[in-house]
Amino acid sequence: METNFDIFKRLQNGRPLWITAVPGIEEARMRVDRLEAIAPGEYLIYSQTKGIIVEYVNG
């Protein structure tokens, strides 16, 4: 069973803005790639299972 990952965008004030939750890290990476194409910025992928940020993406 795949775990869920939350995607956040870091706002200019440094706070995270929740975007969506997806099943699986590969799906999260694909979503972030699409989001960066529309709205460049810093994105975070958070593992709900581990309770940590597993990836930072700065586009």
Backbone atoms as SQL, in Angstrom:
CREATE TABLE atoms (id INTEGER PRIMARY KEY, chain TEXT, resi INTEGER, resn TEXT, atom TEXT, x REAL, y REAL, z REAL);
INSERT INTO atoms VALUES
  (1, 'A', 1, 'MET', 'N', 0.839, -1.184, 0.000),
  (2, 'A', 1, 'MET', 'CA', 0.000, 0.000, 0.000),
  (3, 'A', 1, 'MET', 'C', 0.882, 1.245, 0.000),
  (4, 'A', 2, 'GLU', 'N', 0.567, 2.174, -0.872),
  (5, 'A', 2, 'GLU', 'CA', 1.346, 3.399, -0.971),
  (6, 'A', 2, 'GLU', 'C', 0.958, 4.370, 0.134),
  (7, 'A', 3, 'THR', 'N', 1.927, 5.154, 0.539),
  (8, 'A', 3, 'THR', 'CA', 1.660, 6.153, 1.567),
  (9, 'A', 3, 'THR', 'C', 1.249, 7.460, 0.910),
  (10, 'A', 4, 'ASN', 'N', 0.642, 8.317, 1.688),
  (11, 'A', 4, 'ASN', 'CA', 0.210, 9.610, 1.177),
  (12, 'A', 4, 'ASN', 'C', 1.268, 10.668, 1.414),
  (13, 'A', 5, 'PHE', 'N', 1.353, 11.575, 0.464),
  (14, 'A', 5, 'PHE', 'CA', 2.283, 12.686, 0.532),
  (15, 'A', 5, 'PHE', 'C', 1.522, 13.981, 0.317),
  (16, 'A', 6, 'ASP', 'N', 1.828, 14.978, 1.138),
  (17, 'A', 6, 'ASP', 'CA', 1.233, 16.301, 0.987),
  (18, 'A', 6, 'ASP', 'C', 2.196, 17.172, 0.200),
  (19, 'A', 7, 'ILE', 'N', 1.637, 18.036, -0.617),
  (20, 'A', 7, 'ILE', 'CA', 2.428, 19.001, -1.369),
  (21, 'A', 7, 'ILE', 'C', 2.090, 20.388, -0.840),
  (22, 'A', 8, 'PHE', 'N', 3.133, 21.138, -0.528),
  (23, 'A', 8, 'PHE', 'CA', 2.997, 22.498, -0.042),
  (24, 'A', 8, 'PHE', 'C', 3.806, 23.433, -0.928),
  (25, 'A', 9, 'LYS', 'N', 3.359, 24.669, -1.038),
  (26, 'A', 9, 'LYS', 'CA', 4.155, 25.717, -1.669),
  (27, 'A', 9, 'LYS', 'C', 4.551, 26.694, -0.567),
  (28, 'A', 10, 'ARG', 'N', 5.839, 27.051, -0.547),
  (29, 'A', 10, 'ARG', 'CA', 6.303, 28.024, 0.446),
  (30, 'A', 10, 'ARG', 'C', 5.967, 29.429, -0.066),
  (31, 'A', 11, 'LEU', 'N', 5.234, 30.176, 0.739),
  (32, 'A', 11, 'LEU', 'CA', 4.841, 31.538, 0.383),
  (33, 'A', 11, 'LEU', 'C', 6.000, 32.507, 0.617),
  (34, 'A', 12, 'GLN', 'N', 5.860, 33.733, 0.145),
  (35, 'A', 12, 'GLN', 'CA', 6.914, 34.735, 0.296),
  (36, 'A', 12, 'GLN', 'C', 7.224, 35.026, 1.757),
  (37, 'A', 13, 'ASN', 'N', 6.233, 34.888, 2.628),
  (38, 'A', 13, 'ASN', 'CA', 6.459, 35.147, 4.050),
  (39, 'A', 13, 'ASN', 'C', 7.075, 33.938, 4.764),
  (40, 'A', 14, 'GLY', 'N', 7.372, 32.864, 4.002),
  (41, 'A', 14, 'GLY', 'CA', 8.006, 31.685, 4.564),
  (42, 'A', 14, 'GLY', 'C', 7.053, 30.603, 5.032),
  (43, 'A', 15, 'ARG', 'N', 5.783, 30.899, 5.085),
  (44, 'A', 15, 'ARG', 'CA', 4.802, 29.910, 5.547),
  (45, 'A', 15, 'ARG', 'C', 4.416, 28.960, 4.416),
  (46, 'A', 16, 'PRO', 'N', 4.128, 27.708, 4.768),
  (47, 'A', 16, 'PRO', 'CA', 3.712, 26.749, 3.746),
  (48, 'A', 16, 'PRO', 'C', 2.219, 26.856, 3.455),
  (49, 'A', 17, 'LEU', 'N', 1.873, 26.695, 2.199),
  (50, 'A', 17, 'LEU', 'CA', 0.477, 26.666, 1.761),
  (51, 'A', 17, 'LEU', 'C', 0.197, 25.264, 1.243),
  (52, 'A', 18, 'TRP', 'N', -0.743, 24.558, 1.880),
  (53, 'A', 18, 'TRP', 'CA', -1.082, 23.205, 1.456),
  (54, 'A', 18, 'TRP', 'C', -1.751, 23.261, 0.097),
  (55, 'A', 19, 'ILE', 'N', -1.294, 22.391, -0.815),
  (56, 'A', 19, 'ILE', 'CA', -1.872, 22.321, -2.160),
  (57, 'A', 19, 'ILE', 'C', -2.775, 21.097, -2.302),
  (58, 'A', 20, 'THR', 'N', -2.227, 19.914, -2.034),
  (59, 'A', 20, 'THR', 'CA', -2.984, 18.671, -2.205),
  (60, 'A', 20, 'THR', 'C', -2.262, 17.508, -1.545),
  (61, 'A', 21, 'ALA', 'N', -2.936, 16.384, -1.453),
  (62, 'A', 21, 'ALA', 'CA', -2.338, 15.125, -1.004),
  (63, 'A', 21, 'ALA', 'C', -2.452, 14.117, -2.139),
  (64, 'A', 22, 'VAL', 'N', -1.399, 13.329, -2.330),
  (65, 'A', 22, 'VAL', 'CA', -1.389, 12.335, -3.402),
  (66, 'A', 22, 'VAL', 'C', -0.834, 11.017, -2.871),
  (67, 'A', 23, 'PRO', 'N', -1.201, 9.900, -3.511),
  (68, 'A', 23, 'PRO', 'CA', -0.676, 8.591, -3.086),
  (69, 'A', 23, 'PRO', 'C', 0.631, 8.275, -3.807),
  (70, 'A', 24, 'GLY', 'N', 1.732, 8.324, -3.113),
  (71, 'A', 24, 'GLY', 'CA', 3.008, 7.923, -3.705),
  (72, 'A', 24, 'GLY', 'C', 3.930, 9.086, -4.030),
  (73, 'A', 25, 'ILE', 'N', 5.212, 8.851, -3.820),
  (74, 'A', 25, 'ILE', 'CA', 6.215, 9.890, -4.038),
  (75, 'A', 25, 'ILE', 'C', 6.352, 10.248, -5.517),
  (76, 'A', 26, 'GLU', 'N', 6.222, 9.282, -6.403),
  (77, 'A', 26, 'GLU', 'CA', 6.340, 9.574, -7.831),
  (78, 'A', 26, 'GLU', 'C', 5.206, 10.487, -8.300),
  (79, 'A', 27, 'GLU', 'N', 4.014, 10.228, -7.821),
  (80, 'A', 27, 'GLU', 'CA', 2.877, 11.103, -8.152),
  (81, 'A', 27, 'GLU', 'C', 3.122, 12.500, -7.605),
  (82, 'A', 28, 'ALA', 'N', 3.664, 12.591, -6.401),
  (83, 'A', 28, 'ALA', 'CA', 3.962, 13.898, -5.807),
  (84, 'A', 28, 'ALA', 'C', 4.974, 14.658, -6.657),
  (85, 'A', 29, 'ARG', 'N', 6.012, 13.982, -7.111),
  (86, 'A', 29, 'ARG', 'CA', 7.028, 14.628, -7.945),
  (87, 'A', 29, 'ARG', 'C', 6.442, 15.107, -9.269),
  (88, 'A', 30, 'MET', 'N', 5.578, 14.304, -9.886),
  (89, 'A', 30, 'MET', 'CA', 4.943, 14.711, -11.146),
  (90, 'A', 30, 'MET', 'C', 4.054, 15.931, -10.935),
  (91, 'A', 31, 'ARG', 'N', 3.307, 15.943, -9.833),
  (92, 'A', 31, 'ARG', 'CA', 2.444, 17.092, -9.543),
  (93, 'A', 31, 'ARG', 'C', 3.258, 18.360, -9.341),
  (94, 'A', 32, 'VAL', 'N', 4.356, 18.244, -8.596),
  (95, 'A', 32, 'VAL', 'CA', 5.204, 19.408, -8.346),
  (96, 'A', 32, 'VAL', 'C', 5.785, 19.920, -9.667),
  (97, 'A', 33, 'ASP', 'N', 6.195, 19.028, -10.544),
  (98, 'A', 33, 'ASP', 'CA', 6.713, 19.453, -11.857),
  (99, 'A', 33, 'ASP', 'C', 5.663, 20.259, -12.618),
  (100, 'A', 34, 'ARG', 'N', 4.420, 19.788, -12.590),
  (101, 'A', 34, 'ARG', 'CA', 3.344, 20.512, -13.275),
  (102, 'A', 34, 'ARG', 'C', 3.062, 21.856, -12.609),
  (103, 'A', 35, 'LEU', 'N', 3.082, 21.870, -11.282),
  (104, 'A', 35, 'LEU', 'CA', 2.842, 23.130, -10.560),
  (105, 'A', 35, 'LEU', 'C', 3.929, 24.155, -10.850),
  (106, 'A', 36, 'GLU', 'N', 5.180, 23.699, -10.898),
  (107, 'A', 36, 'GLU', 'CA', 6.297, 24.607, -11.183),
  (108, 'A', 36, 'GLU', 'C', 6.181, 25.243, -12.559),
  (109, 'A', 37, 'ALA', 'N', 5.639, 24.502, -13.511),
  (110, 'A', 37, 'ALA', 'CA', 5.468, 25.038, -14.858),
  (111, 'A', 37, 'ALA', 'C', 4.462, 26.188, -14.871),
  (112, 'A', 38, 'ILE', 'N', 3.486, 26.125, -13.978),
  (113, 'A', 38, 'ILE', 'CA', 2.446, 27.152, -13.903),
  (114, 'A', 38, 'ILE', 'C', 2.839, 28.280, -12.953),
  (115, 'A', 39, 'ALA', 'N', 3.355, 27.908, -11.790),
  (116, 'A', 39, 'ALA', 'CA', 3.674, 28.880, -10.739),
  (117, 'A', 39, 'ALA', 'C', 5.034, 28.522, -10.115),
  (118, 'A', 40, 'PRO', 'N', 6.124, 28.997, -10.704),
  (119, 'A', 40, 'PRO', 'CA', 7.444, 28.683, -10.160),
  (120, 'A', 40, 'PRO', 'C', 7.570, 29.117, -8.699),
  (121, 'A', 41, 'GLY', 'N', 8.368, 28.383, -7.958),
  (122, 'A', 41, 'GLY', 'CA', 8.578, 28.693, -6.555),
  (123, 'A', 41, 'GLY', 'C', 9.152, 27.503, -5.823),
  (124, 'A', 42, 'GLU', 'N', 9.114, 27.566, -4.502),
  (125, 'A', 42, 'GLU', 'CA', 9.629, 26.479, -3.680),
  (126, 'A', 42, 'GLU', 'C', 8.474, 25.604, -3.228),
  (127, 'A', 43, 'TYR', 'N', 8.608, 24.305, -3.465),
  (128, 'A', 43, 'TYR', 'CA', 7.588, 23.330, -3.083),
  (129, 'A', 43, 'TYR', 'C', 8.188, 22.322, -2.122),
  (130, 'A', 44, 'LEU', 'N', 7.357, 21.793, -1.247),
  (131, 'A', 44, 'LEU', 'CA', 7.777, 20.797, -0.268),
  (132, 'A', 44, 'LEU', 'C', 6.901, 19.565, -0.429),
  (133, 'A', 45, 'ILE', 'N', 7.517, 18.408, -0.337),
  (134, 'A', 45, 'ILE', 'CA', 6.771, 17.151, -0.330),
  (135, 'A', 45, 'ILE', 'C', 6.933, 16.551, 1.062),
  (136, 'A', 46, 'TYR', 'N', 5.813, 16.358, 1.720),
  (137, 'A', 46, 'TYR', 'CA', 5.775, 15.914, 3.115),
  (138, 'A', 46, 'TYR', 'C', 5.195, 14.505, 3.190),
  (139, 'A', 47, 'SER', 'N', 5.881, 13.611, 3.865),
  (140, 'A', 47, 'SER', 'CA', 5.404, 12.244, 4.056),
  (141, 'A', 47, 'SER', 'C', 4.493, 12.194, 5.275),
  (142, 'A', 48, 'GLN', 'N', 3.238, 11.829, 5.061),
  (143, 'A', 48, 'GLN', 'CA', 2.302, 11.701, 6.176),
  (144, 'A', 48, 'GLN', 'C', 2.698, 10.543, 7.087),
  (145, 'A', 49, 'THR', 'N', 3.259, 9.491, 6.526),
  (146, 'A', 49, 'THR', 'CA', 3.643, 8.320, 7.308),
  (147, 'A', 49, 'THR', 'C', 4.840, 8.601, 8.200),
  (148, 'A', 50, 'LYS', 'N', 5.869, 9.218, 7.627),
  (149, 'A', 50, 'LYS', 'CA', 7.098, 9.484, 8.380),
  (150, 'A', 50, 'LYS', 'C', 7.028, 10.767, 9.202),
  (151, 'A', 51, 'GLY', 'N', 6.132, 11.673, 8.812),
  (152, 'A', 51, 'GLY', 'CA', 5.992, 12.930, 9.536),
  (153, 'A', 51, 'GLY', 'C', 7.134, 13.901, 9.285),
  (154, 'A', 52, 'ILE', 'N', 7.741, 13.814, 8.095),
  (155, 'A', 52, 'ILE', 'CA', 8.853, 14.700, 7.751),
  (156, 'A', 52, 'ILE', 'C', 8.734, 15.176, 6.313),
  (157, 'A', 53, 'ILE', 'N', 9.436, 16.264, 6.019),
  (158, 'A', 53, 'ILE', 'CA', 9.563, 16.728, 4.639),
  (159, 'A', 53, 'ILE', 'C', 10.600, 15.836, 3.974),
  (160, 'A', 54, 'VAL', 'N', 10.215, 15.196, 2.895),
  (161, 'A', 54, 'VAL', 'CA', 11.124, 14.262, 2.231),
  (162, 'A', 54, 'VAL', 'C', 11.806, 14.873, 1.025),
  (163, 'A', 55, 'GLU', 'N', 11.288, 16.003, 0.541),
  (164, 'A', 55, 'GLU', 'CA', 11.896, 16.605, -0.634),
  (165, 'A', 55, 'GLU', 'C', 11.546, 18.091, -0.710),
  (166, 'A', 56, 'TYR', 'N', 12.580, 18.886, -1.058),
  (167, 'A', 56, 'TYR', 'CA', 12.397, 20.299, -1.363),
  (168, 'A', 56, 'TYR', 'C', 12.615, 20.461, -2.854),
  (169, 'A', 57, 'VAL', 'N', 11.761, 21.231, -3.493),
  (170, 'A', 57, 'VAL', 'CA', 11.912, 21.499, -4.921),
  (171, 'A', 57, 'VAL', 'C', 11.858, 23.005, -5.089),
  (172, 'A', 58, 'ASN', 'N', 12.924, 23.581, -5.628),
  (173, 'A', 58, 'ASN', 'CA', 12.981, 25.018, -5.819),
  (174, 'A', 58, 'ASN', 'C', 13.151, 25.322, -7.287),
  (175, 'A', 59, 'GLY', 'N', 12.054, 25.756, -7.928),
  (176, 'A', 59, 'GLY', 'CA', 12.085, 25.958, -9.364),
  (177, 'A', 59, 'GLY', 'C', 12.241, 27.352, -9.803);
